[in-house]
């Protein structure tokens, strides 16, 4: 007898967004972060988007909680990839991709380290609409929230660039 996993309906995620920032360089914390989240605007609303995000992360083998996966040692075999070209970040996963513009300090930090800390939040964040600025306080309130952090998948990913 074989069991089959139900494939996740990615349309329930709604709009997938990514946001790039770095920690405070004055505190020697210039790690480039990349946060993926949904606006919760899928056909069945924010709760269904959260369930779809959890299912997607499970399907990809990314645990939710405090485990930080290593996507640097074998980046080609890892289900989440970051490609940086100029200041454009492309985040790809099986069946999904999203793009954002990275601030110059993010690009510099990613170039220095060759990696970024990635979070995929399962909680919808409808206030962070693409193309609209997000204040440091608003970002801190969401990305620093304990429930958001424990409800996210975490990984360190290689930042790849196109070959010239």
N, C-alpha and C positions, 0 to 999 in steps of 0.2 A: 504494500500500500504506500502510495506517495502522497505527501501533503503539498499543497500549493499555497503560496502566500498570495493574498489579494494584492494586486498592484495598487499603489497609492494614486488617487485621483489628484494630480498636481493642480488642476484648475481650482480646486477648493482652497489652495493656498492664497489665491488672489494675486495681487502685485507683489513680486519678490524684489526687495530693495537691498542695496548694500551701502554702507557708510564707512568711510576711512578716516582715522584720526591717529594721533600719537599721544603718548603720555607726556608729562611735563619734563622737557629737557633740562630745566633748571634744577630738577630733582634727580638727574641722571636716569630718567625714565622715558627714553625716547623710542620705545617699542612701537612699531607700526601695528595698529589694530584694524581689523576688518570685520564689521558686523553685518550679518545677513538677517533680514527680518521680513515679515509680511505686513502689508497694510491691513490685512483682515477683511479686504473688500471682495473676497470671493463670493460665489453665488449663494453660499449658505452662511455667510457671516464670520465673525472673528472666532467663535468657538470651533467651527468646522475647520478654519484655517489653522488653529492651534493643533487640532487632532491630525490634520494632514501633515503639518510640519513634524510632529512627533513620529508619524508613520514613515515619512520620508527619511528622517534621520536613522530610524531603525533599519529601514531598507538599505541605507548606505553603510550600515555598520558603525555609525557614530553614536556613542553613548551620550545620554543626557545626564548632566550632573557635573561632578568635579574631576572627572577623568579627562586629561588633556592628551589627545591623540597626536602621534608624531607623523606628520605628512612630509617631513624633510628628508628622512633617510631613503625612502622609496617614493619620490613624488609621482613618478609615472604610474605607479600602482595604487595611488591614493584616490578616493572618489571625488575629492574636491581639489580644484586647481585654481591658482591665481596667475594671471598673465598681466604684466605691466608693460605698457608701451607709451612712452612719454609720460603723461600724467593720467592716462586712462587705465583703469583697472577692469579686467574682465574676470568674473568669478564663474567657473563652470562646474556643474555637477551632472550626473546622468539625467538627461531630459530637462535640464534647467540651466539658465545662465542669467546673469545680471551684470550691469556695468555701472561704474561711477567714476567721478573725477577725483583724483587724490590731490590733497594739498601738497605744496612743494616739500614741506618738512616730512611728510609721509614717504614721498618718493626717495628723499635723501636717506631716511632711516632704513627703508627697505633695501636700497642700494648698498648701504653699509653692512647690513646683517644678512641680506639674501633671504629673509624670511619675514613672516607676519603672523601675529596671533589672531586666529579666526574664531569668531563666535557665531553660531546660528541660533538665534532666539526663537523659541516656540511661541512666545507671547506676541500677539499682534501689536504693532506700534503705528496706529493710524495717523498720529500727529506728525510723524517724520516723513512728509511727502517729498518725493524726489523733486529737485529743482528749488526747493525752499530751504533757506538756511536753518540749521539746528544750533541753538545756543549751547555753549559748554555746560550750562546748568541743566538744560533739558536732556542732553546726552548723558550727563552724570546721573540724573534721576532715573533714566531708563537703564542704561548699561551697568550702572552701579547698584541697581536694585537686587537684593539677595534672591528674590523669587525669580527674577529674570536670569540671573547667573546660574542658579541651580536648575532652571528649566531650559538651559541652553546646551548645545554641543560645543566642545572646545577642541581646538587643534592648533598646532604650529605648522604652518604651510610654507613650502618653498615659494619664493616669488620669482617666477620665470619671466624672461624677456624674449622677444623674437630674435632670432639670429640675424646678424647683419651680413 
